Amino acid sequence: MHAATTSNKEAIEAAAAAFKTIGTLRRETPINADAIASAYAGALQTLVQEVDTTNKLSLDSDILSAIEDIKKNNDQKLAGQVIDKTLQRVFYQTVFNRIATIREQFKEATPTALNQLTDEALVSAQALSSTTARANHVLTTDRQSLVEGNNSGLDIAINESFERIRNTLNKNNPDEDFANFGIERYATRMSLTRAFYNSVLREVAGVLNNRDRDPETTAIEQKEGEIFYRIIESLVARDNPVGNLLIKARLTGNPSEITADEMVSELNKGFIGRVKAEMKGQEDSIGRDRAQAMAEAAGALYFANILLPDLELRLGADVRSNFENALNNLQIASSENSEPKSAEARQAISTILTNYENQLKLTKFNKTNDTSLIIDGAVSSYQAIGELRSQTPMNADAIAAEYGGDLQQLTQIVDGIYGLSMNNDILNAIEVIRSGNETALAAQAIDKTLQRVFALTVYNRITLTLDAFDSLPTDALELEWDRAYAAFLAIIGTAGRENKVLTADKLAIESGSNPDLDDQITLAFINGKEALVKNSAEDKTNLALARENIVVPLVRSFLIGVLREVEGIISERDRDINEAREKQIEGEYFYRIVEEFISQTNPNGSTRIKSQLTGDLANVSANEIVSEISKGIMGQVKNNLKEIESTFQADKNQATLAAERLSLYANIFLPDLVLRLGSLERVKMENALQDLKEAINQNKVDKAIDARETILSVIANYESQLI
């Protein structure tokens, strides 16, 4: 993607000056929101909007919302931190975008044009000099806290890298200059990334140092860490998605739950993945594309530099030295275009990375019980049926054989608990396949019905665990929780799918971003398992929170499944009626799984959805189905708001659970809310949801009322846009 570069050097200099002015204004007491808004308008806001457009972000909305919070005297200092760190992200991203553009245009553009882009990147980097000049933050020997380490010198390293970039732009030796630019591209960008990595740890250190004595400072440090982390989040999330969600939860949750070792470990697991990815790129390029191999080797080196202080703490100075030597050897081997030397260096790096990762304190689900009785066999049979469904022709006898046994027994158990007839539905569908009539539709009915079986199994086991928390011992509770997790693995693929959203004209459905529901649910299982040890008075509440973070994201994943099939219906109904009908039956069965969550508060709308998923294909309306789903989910939000009102003073735990459910439900329709109202309204909603949780925890009635009014206002505006 070609990065937009609408702001020239002079405009970025003006933006940097405005950023500096805002830095002064946000330190005043009280903070003058109008003065900040005035400084923001103009070159700085234009740069922010450029970054938003290029990188599909909504930083302008984040900043405008924070300015509005200052005007309302709503946690002014926190809002000031949001503005400052969000603007730092803008300059960070501007550097990345300009360097990406230089790489894209290196071979065709003139040195003058490339130097202009370099000037723009350098001015952006210099706006961040106070951040890049800061020292490293490292774990203490006991891994319980974080302390300031040596000066990273990243500000100097970045300036020196820019000078080396300039030397390549003359293109006196184009091929070699391009190869050297590839190295400096990583040197500049990853040095910036390392600076913000250090910033996250610096704020975590502040939380740890202040949380037992200064709640206000702790809140500010935590907010700074949260916004700083957003800058580097994508680099961590790519290879450590569950750890990424844990980091974000710690930086927005109860500060007492933050631990230094855990935060460093999860951050570094993500960057280990980046080192490995660069090594894989080097392996693929060596002997074929020297310049690319050199760039990838540099990427491995500069990502690895982020890990070095912690690697030395855990494995010792000698291992660090060996690690650095191996990384340097990889660079030399890449320059020499030597495949044997590259392989030797990669092996040395990989061995050390494996040993290092084994020393990290990482979050993962540990199944401690045997779940082979029924559950594991049922999951295995379901997966086998999935393979059989893809065969042509389908073998009904083979499907029946796989179904008979643990999978059928589990289905019958769930039928008995919930008064359903899924077993008969599956047996009837198998007979349809045997008859050779509408086999594709029958196969989809089997698949989605079995997904319903596993979803209800998860729901039943985690609900039983919560209900029996006080009466059963930990080992019995862990068995049920492990059974739920084992059942979830059957449908984790559905939970891992990307969002489906309306197109801009509201006539069809298209793919959106990935909400990472599979990872969210996995983390909830991990958190719930930890609560079963009953070491804390908060454990039952934590288990209840974990349950909500399993149930509602599962509901959301199946609603996404419904919209995915609606997308297929609309795209296929005018060209392949059989394919469209198959999508319709998939949508119908997906909707059965979550129908209750819509029909509870929007019964008429639920009926309309079902009629479209069973009737004439021509009547299927993307806008109407999305609207009715959102109305039902908004009903759930309103119900939880009422529960918070009734329990705010009387039962903090119940209010906390209601706030969590409210937030989870709201996230279901937020992508559509952005389409209809814009990103600023989404940011208002997200901030209000967070404020509501904080108000409950802090017992601040006024803050809760303000958050409630904002939520209801945004919902009313959104509802007015639905059909």
N, C-alpha and C positions, 0 to 999 in steps of 0.2 A: 504494500500500500504506500503510495506517495504521500509523504507528510506535507500538510499545508504549511506554508511559510509566509503568511500574510504580514507578519510584523517584522520590519527591518531592524537593523542595529539600533538606530536612533529611537525607534518605538520601544524596543526592549529596554534600552537605557532609561527611557521615561517610565516604563513599567517598573523597573528596578528601583527608581527613585520614589515612586509612589508606594512600593512595598516597604521601603525604609521609613517613609512618613507614617504609614499605618503601624509599623513596629513601635514608633514613638507614641502614637495616639492610643494604642491598646494598653499601654502601661499607665495611663492616667487614671485617676479616680475622681469622679465616675468617668467611664469611657464615653466619649462623644461619638455616638453612632453616626450622626449626620456628617461629621468631619471625616470619618472613615469612609462613608459612602461616597463623599465627594472625591476623596483621594483615589478610591477604587475605580470610579467612573473614568473612562478615557482609555489611555494606552494599556493600563493594567487589565481592565476588564476585557478589552479586545484580545489581549494575549491569552487570557483564561478561556475565552470563547473559541479561539483558534485551537487550543489544546483539546477542549471538549469535542470539537468537530472532528479533529484528526484521530483522537483516541477513544471516541464514543464514551465520553465521561460526562458528568454533570457537576463539575467543580464550581461553575458560576452559580448554580442553584445552592450549593452548599454554602458558599460565601454570602450570598444574599440572605439566606435563611439565618445565618449566624449574625449578620448585621441587624436583622429584625429582632433576634433574641436580645441583642444589646439594647435596642430601642425599648423593648418591653421589660428591661431589667431582669431578664431571665438568665441567671448564671453568667453574668457578663464576662468574667475571667475565662470561663470555659469556652464561651463563644469566641473570645479573642484568640484563644489557642487554636480553635478550628480555623479561623481566618488565616492566622500566621502559617500553620502547617500546611493548609491547603494551598496557599500561595507558594510555599516552598516546593510543593509537588508540581505546581505549574512550571516553575523554572527548571526543575529536575527533568520533567517530561520534555520541555523545550530543547534542552541539551540532547536528549535521546533522539528527538525528532529531527533536529538539524543534522546530527551525525548520520542518521539513517539516510537522509536526503543526499548528503555528501557521497555516501557509499553508492547510492543508486545512480548518481550523476557523475561519478568520478571519471569515467572513461570518456564521456562526451562533453562535459561542461568545461569552460575555460578556467584557468587558475584564478582569474579575477572573481568569477562567480562563486567558485568553491571557497575562496578566502572570505567572501562576504558572508557565506553561511557559517564559516568558522568564527568570524567576528560575532555573529549573533549567538552562537553556542557559547562562546567564551564569556560574553556579557551575562548570559543566563547563569553560567556556572559561578561567576564572580558574585552574583546576587546571593549565592548560598555559602559564601566564604566563612561566615560565622559558624555554620554547621560543619563544613568540611575541615575546619581547623581544630575541631575538638578531639580530645584524646579517646583512645579505645576504652571500652568498659568490658571487664573480664570477671569471670567467676573467682571467688575466693577459693582457697585450697579445700575448704570443707564443702564447697559448692552450695552454701546456704545464702550467699548474698553476692552482690556485684560491686566492684570497686573500680576506680579509675586506673587505667594502665598507662602504658607509654603513649606519647603523642604520636598519633597516626601519620601526621604530615601529609594528609590527603590533599589539602589545599595546594601545597607545593607540587605534589605529584600530578595533580590535574593541570596546573599551569604548564608544567614541563611537558606533559603529554600533548597539550595544545600546540606547543612550539614544534614538537616532532611532527604533529599533523601538518602544520604549515610547510614543513620541509618536504613533505610528500606531494604537496599540491602543485609544485612546479612541473612535475611529471617529466623530469629530465630522463629518467629511466622508468617508463610507465608501468611495466610489469612489477618491478621491484618496489616502486613507490606504492602501488596498489596493495601489495603484500604487506608492506610496513604500515600503511594506513589501517589495514585490517587488524593489526596488532594494537595500534593506538586507539582504535575504536573501542576495543575492550578495556584498555587501560583507563580511558577517560570515564566511560559509562560505569564500569564496575567499581571504580574508586568512588564515584558518587553514591552508588548503591551501598558500598561499605560504610560510607559516612552516615547514611540513614539507618543502616543496621545498628551502628554504634549509638545513634540517637534513640532508637527503640530501647536498647539496653540501659541507656542513661536514665530514661524515664522510668523504666522498671526498677532501677536502683533507687530512684526517688520515692517510688511507691513503697518499697520495702523499708526504707529508712523512716518514712513519715506516717505510715498507716496506723501505728499504735499511739501517736501523739498529736497528729495534726490532720484531721479529716479533710479540711479545705485544701491544703497543699497536696494531699494525696489524690484528691479528685482531679486537680489540675494536672498533676504528673501523669495520672492514668489517662486522661483525655489526650495529653500530648503524645503519649505512647500509642494510643489508638490511631490518631491521625497520622503520625509518623509511619506506623506499620502499614497503613493503606498504600503508602508510596512503594513499598517493596513487596507487598502481599503476593502479587502474581508470580514472583520469582520463587516464593516459598510454596505457594499452593500447588504449583505445577507438579511437584514430586512428593509433596507431603500434604495432601488435601485435608486429611483428618486433623493433623497437627495444626494446619492453618486455622481451621475452625476453632480449635482449642485456644490458640493464641488470641483470636478475636474475642472469644468468650471471656478469657481472663482480663482482657483490656477494656471490657465493657461491663463486667460483672462485679462480684464482691472482691475488693482488693485483698481480703484475707486469704483468698484461694490462690493468689499468685505465688509461685516459687521460682527462684532464680534458675535452678538446674533444669527444671521443666521448660522454661521459656527459651533458654539457650539451646537446649537439646532439640526442641521442635523447630526453631529457626534454622539450626545447622543441618538438620536432616534435609530440609528443603534445599539448602545450598550444596549439600553432598550430591543430590540429584542433578543439580546444574553442572557440577564438575564432571559427573559421569556422562551427561549428555554431550558436553563439549568434547570429551574423549572419544565418544562414539562418532561424533562428527569428524574428528581428526582421523580416526580409523577409516572412515568411509572415503576421506579425501586424499590420504597419503598415497603417493605414487600416481595420482590422477590429476590433482589440482593443488599444486604446492601452496599457492596464496591462501586458499581456503584452509588447508591443513595448518598453516602457520597461524591463521586467525583463530581456529578452533583450539589449538594448543595454548594460545594466549588467553582465550576464554577460560580454559581449565585452570590456568595459573591465577588469573585475577579473581575468579570465583573462589578458588582454594585459599587465597590470601585472607578472605573473610573468616575462614575457619582456624587459621593458624594459631592465634592465642589460646583458643580453647583446646585445640588438638595437643598443644604442648602441655597444657595443664593435665590432661587425661593420660597422655602417652609418653610424655617426657621430651626433653630438649633434643635428645639423639634422634628420636623418631621424627620430630619436626624437621631437623636438618636433612634427614634422609628423604622426607617428603618434598622439601624444597628442591633438593638435588634432582629427584625424579621428574618434577615439574619442569625444571630447567632443561633436563635432558630431552624431554618431550619437545620443547621448543627447538632445541638444536637439531634433533632428528627431523623435525618438520621442515626446517630451513634446508637441511641436506636432502630432503625428500627420501629419507631412508625408512623403508618399511620394517626391517628387522630391529633397528634401534628404537623405532616408535613402539613396536610391540613390547619390547623389554621395558621401556619407560612406563607404558600404560599398565603393565602387570604390577610394577612396583607401586604405582599410585593406587591402583585398585586394592591391593593387599592392605595398604595402610588405611585406606578409607573404610574397608570392611572392619578392621580392628577398631577404628575410631567410632564407627556407628554402633558397635557392640557396647561401647562405654557410655552411650547417651541414655538419658532417662526419657524414654519415648512412650507415648500413649498408644495402646493397642488393646483389642479385646482378647482376653485370655479365657478360653472355654475350659472350665475345670471339671466338667461332668461329662459322662458318656451319654450322648443323645442318640445313640444308634437305634434305640427302641422306638419304632414307628417313624420318628421325625427324619432321621438321616436317610432311611430307606425311602421315605416318601419323596424327599427332595431328589434323590437319585433317580427315582422312577419318573418324576416330573421332567427332569432334564432329558431322560431317554425318550419320553413322549415328544418332547420338543424336536428331537432329531427325527423321529418317525414321522412327524407332521410335515417335514420338508421333503419327504420322499414322494415320488410319482411313479405308480399310483400308491396311495397310502395303504398300509397293511393294518386293517382293523383288528385282526386277531393279535398282531404284535402289540398294538396299543392297548387292547384289552388285557393282555398278559402283563404288561407293565403296570397297568392300573390296578389290577387285582393284587392284593397284598397290603403292604404298609400304606400306600397312597389311598387306596379305597377305605381302609380302616380309619385313617385320619379324616377323610371326607365324611364318613358316617358319624364319627365323634363330633365333628363341628356341626353337622346337620342336627344331631341330637341336642346340642347345647343351645343352638339358635333357632330351632324349629324350621330348618330349611330343607330343600330337596335337591341339593347339588349332586348327590350320588345318582339319583334318577336322571337328572339332566345330562350327566356325563355318560351314563349307560345308553341313554337314548341317542346321544350324539355319536357314540361308537357304532350303534346300529345304522345310523344314517350313512356313515362312512362305509360300512359293510355293504349297504345297498348300492353304493356308487352314486348316490343322488346328493348334489350340493355338498360334496365332501369338504371343500375349502371352508364353507360356512360352519359346518359341524366341527371341524378341527379348531376353528377360532373359538367356538363355544366351549370346547374342552379346555383350551389353554386359559381363557379368561376366567372360567369357573374355577379352575385349579388355583389360579392366582388369588381368587377370592378365598379359597380354602386356606391358603398360607397366610393371607392378610388377617383373616379372623383368628387363625392360630396364634399369630403374633399378638394380636389385640387381647385374646383371652388369657394367654400366659402372663403377659406383663401386668394385666389388670389383676389377675389372681395374686401375683407377687406383691403388688401394692396393698391389696385388701388383706393379705395374710402377713403383712410386714411385722405386726406386733405379736402374732400368735405362733409363727413358725420360726425355727432356728435358721441361722444363716445358710447352712449347707442345703437345706430344703428349698430355700428361696433361690439360691444360686442355680439349683437344678432347673427350676421353672424358667429362670431368666435365660439360661443357656439354651433351653428348648426353644424359647422365643427367638433367640438369635439364630439358631440353626434353621428355623423356619424362614426367617427373613432372608437368608442367603438364597432361597429359591426365587425371590422376587426383587433381589437387589438390582438386577438389570433394569427393571421398570423404574425403580427409584433413581437410577443414574442417568435418566434421559434429560435432554435440554428442555427448556420452557417452550411452550407453544403460545403464540400471541396473535392478535388480530393484525392484519396488514393495515397500512395507513388509511386505505379506503374502506376498511371494516367489512370487506366482502369475502375475505378468505383468511386462512390461518398460515402463519409462517414460523420458522424457528427463531427463538430468542436466545438469551444467555443460558448457561448451565447453572441451575440453582444449587447443585451439589447436594441434593437431598440424600443420596446414598451415604455420603460422608457424614452429613448431619445426623442421620439415624445411627450410623455406626458409632459416632462419638457419644450419642445419647445412651446407647447400650453400654459403652465403656463407663460413663458416669453413673449409670444405674447400678452396674455391677459393684462399683466402688462403694456405693451407699449401702449395700447389703451387709457390710461388716458391722454396722450399727455402732460405730465408734463415736458418733456425734449426735447431738440432739437435733441437728438439721438433716440427718440422713433420710428420714421419711419424706421430708419436703423435697430433698434432692432427688429421691427416687420418683416422686410424683412429677417433678419437672422433667426428668428423663423420659417418663412415660409420655408426657405431652409432646416431647420432641421426637418421639417415634410415631405416635398416632397421627398427628396433624400433618407432618411431612409425608407420611404414607398416603393420607387422603389427597394431599396435593399432587403426589406422583400419579395417582390414578385419574385425577381430574385432568392432568396434563395428557394422560393416555387418551382420555375422551377427546380432547382437542386435537391430538395427533390424528385420530381417526376421522374427525370432522374435516381436517385438512385434506386427507385422502379422498373423502367423499366428494368434496367440492372440486378437487383437481381431476377426478376420474369420471364423474357422473356423465359428462358429455362425450367421453371417448371410450370408456371401458365399463359398461354397466355391471359386469360381474365383479370386477375389482372394487368398484364403488360399493356394491352390496356387501362384499366381504368386509370392507372398512366399516360399514354401517353396523354390521353384527358385532364387530370388535368394540365399536363405540358403545353399543347397547349393553354388552356384558361388562365392559369397564365401568359404565355408569352404575350398574347394579351394585357394584362394590361400595360405592360412596354415596349412593342416592340419599340415604338417611341424613347425611350432613347438609344437604340442600333442602330436602323436603321438610325438615323440621321447621324452618323459618320462611321457606318460599314454596309451599306445596303446589300452588298453581303453576309456578315457573318450572318446578320439577316435572310436572305432568307435560308441559310443553316440550321440555327437553326429551322426555321419553317418546313422545309422539313423533318427534323429528328423527329419532334414532330407530324407529320401527316402521315409519310410514314412507310416503313418496320421497324419493331422493331429491326431487326438485325443490322440496319444501325446507330442506336443511339450510339454516341461516347461521353463519358463523357469528354474526353480531348478536343475534338473539340468544344463542346458546351461551356465549360468553357473558352476556348481560344477566341471564337468569342464574348462572353459576355465581356471579359476583353478588347478586342480590341475596342469594342464600347464605353466602359466606359473610356478607355484611350483617345479616341477621345474627350470626354467631358472634361477630364482634360486638354488636350492641348488647347481646345477652351477657357477655363477659364484662362489659362496662357496668351493667347493672349489678353484677355479682361483686365487682370491686367496690361499688358504692355501698353495698350492704355489709361488706366485710372489712372495709378499710380500717375501721377502728376496732372492730370486734375480733377479727381473726386475720392476722398479718399473713399467715401461711396460705390461707385460702385466697386472699387478695393477690398474693404473689403468683399463685398458680393461674388465677384468672387473667392476670396481666400477661403471663407467658403465653397462654392460649390465644389471647387477643392479638398479640404480636404475630404469632405463627399464622393465624387465620388471615390477618391483614396482608401478610407477605404473599398470599395466594393471588390477591387481585391487584397488588401494587404495579406489576408490569402493565396491566391494562389501564390503570389509573394514569400512568405516565403518558400513554398514548392519547388519552382523552383530555387530560388537564395539564400535562407538562411535568418536567422533572422537579420544579420548585415545590409543587404540591406534594410530590412523593417525599421530598426531603423534609417538609413540614410534618408529614405523617410519621416518618421514621424517627425524627427528633422527639415528637410528642410521645411515641411509644416508649422510647428510652426514658424520657422524663417521667412518664407514669411509673415505670418500674423503680426509678430512683426515688420518686416521691413516696412510694409504698415502703421502701427500705428505710427511708429517712423520716417517715411519718410526717411529711409536709403536706398538709391538706390543701393549701393554696396552690402549690405546684401541681398537685394531682388534678385539681379543678381546672387549672389552665390547660393542662395536657388533655383532659377530657373534652374541653370545649374545642380545642384544635382538632382532635380526632373526629368529633361529630361534625364540625364545619367542613373538613375535607371530604368526609363521607357524603354529606349532603350535596356538595358540589359534584362529586363523582356520580352519585345516584341520579342526579338530574341529567347526566349525559348518557345514561343507559336507555335502551329501548324497552 
